[in-house]
């Protein structure tokens, strides 16, 4: 897999990752409906918790747009399951644990020096084409309003 950022209008890389329950989620298997792929650094961290809690509170935004919300980190599926249960997240948390960060790398969203996924979200249409990318720097959450704008254009 390559490690460059996909560009709007281009096909995104396929992936197959386990969710917090160990069930495999393959992007190709979700064709026909849009996907919002949200990379985040770490479960149980303050900024990530706030971001994902905001996504949970705004789930109707994604459901109304007919897209599947998927959040991805390099944490193990066990850590993600414990965190999802603690926080009440009702969407899939995908583990990019092993090979470490391979999917984040494929999307140009892996910090090689720190060994974690960067804050990058990809709005993907039902044909697997990137329609928007939402990024923020370390410690800065991505605003829900940016998702709303991207979904309106999907």
PEUR-V228144 format. One record per residue. N is the residue number from 1. PSI is psi in radians with two decimals (none if undefined). Layout:
[[N & PSI] [N & PSI]]
This chain:
[[1 & 2.55] [2 & 2.91] [3 & 0.67] [4 & 2.73] [5 & 2.16] [6 & 2.59] [7 & 2.66] [8 & 2.36] [9 & -0.13] [10 & 2.71] [11 & 2.47] [12 & 2.75] [13 & 2.47] [14 & 2.79] [15 & 2.83] [16 & 1.96] [17 & 2.61] [18 & 2.49] [19 & -3.02] [20 & -0.24] [21 & 0.04] [22 & 0.06] [23 & 2.35] [24 & 2.34] [25 & 2.08] [26 & 2.25] [27 & -0.77] [28 & -0.57] [29 & -0.15] [30 & 0.10] [31 & 2.59] [32 & -0.39] [33 & 2.68] [34 & 2.81] [35 & 2.43] [36 & 2.00] [37 & 2.00] [38 & 1.85] [39 & 2.42] [40 & 2.66] [41 & -1.01] [42 & 2.43] [43 & 2.70] [44 & 0.21] [45 & 2.66] [46 & -0.89] [47 & -0.73] [48 & -0.70] [49 & -0.81] [50 & -0.75] [51 & -0.87] [52 & -0.56] [53 & -0.65] [54 & -0.69] [55 & -0.71] [56 & -0.80] [57 & -0.52] [58 & 0.36] [59 & -0.56] [60 & -0.52] [61 & -0.77] [62 & -0.75] [63 & -0.74] [64 & -0.52] [65 & -0.09] [66 & 0.54] [67 & 2.68] [68 & 2.23] [69 & 2.15] [70 & 2.22] [71 & 2.39] [72 & 2.31] [73 & 3.02] [74 & 0.18] [75 & 2.78] [76 & 2.77] [77 & -0.49] [78 & -0.76] [79 & -0.73] [80 & -0.65] [81 & -0.80] [82 & -0.74] [83 & -0.76] [84 & -0.71] [85 & -0.73] [86 & -0.72] [87 & -0.24] [88 & 0.52] [89 & 2.30] [90 & 0.40] [91 & 2.90] [92 & 2.33] [93 & 2.10] [94 & 2.43] [95 & 2.03] [96 & 0.66] [97 & -0.82] [98 & 2.31] [99 & 2.37] [100 & 1.97] [101 & 0.31] [102 & -0.66] [103 & -0.74] [104 & -0.71] [105 & -0.76] [106 & -0.47] [107 & 0.10] [108 & 0.52] [109 & 0.60] [110 & 2.28] [111 & 1.79] [112 & -0.56] [113 & -0.56] [114 & -0.18] [115 & 0.65] [116 & 2.83] [117 & 2.45] [118 & 2.93] [119 & 1.68] [120 & 2.34] [121 & 2.51] [122 & 2.15] [123 & 2.02] [124 & 2.30] [125 & 3.11] [126 & -0.19] [127 & 0.08] [128 & 0.41] [129 & 2.33] [130 & 2.21] [131 & -0.49] [132 & 2.66] [133 & 2.33] [134 & 2.10] [135 & 2.70] [136 & 2.81] [137 & 3.07] [138 & 2.30] [139 & 0.01] [140 & 2.05] [141 & 2.70] [142 & 2.22] [143 & 2.44] [144 & -0.53] [145 & -0.58] [146 & -0.62] [147 & -0.75] [148 & -0.82] [149 & -0.80] [150 & -0.67] [151 & -0.57] [152 & -0.48] [153 & -0.02] [154 & none]]
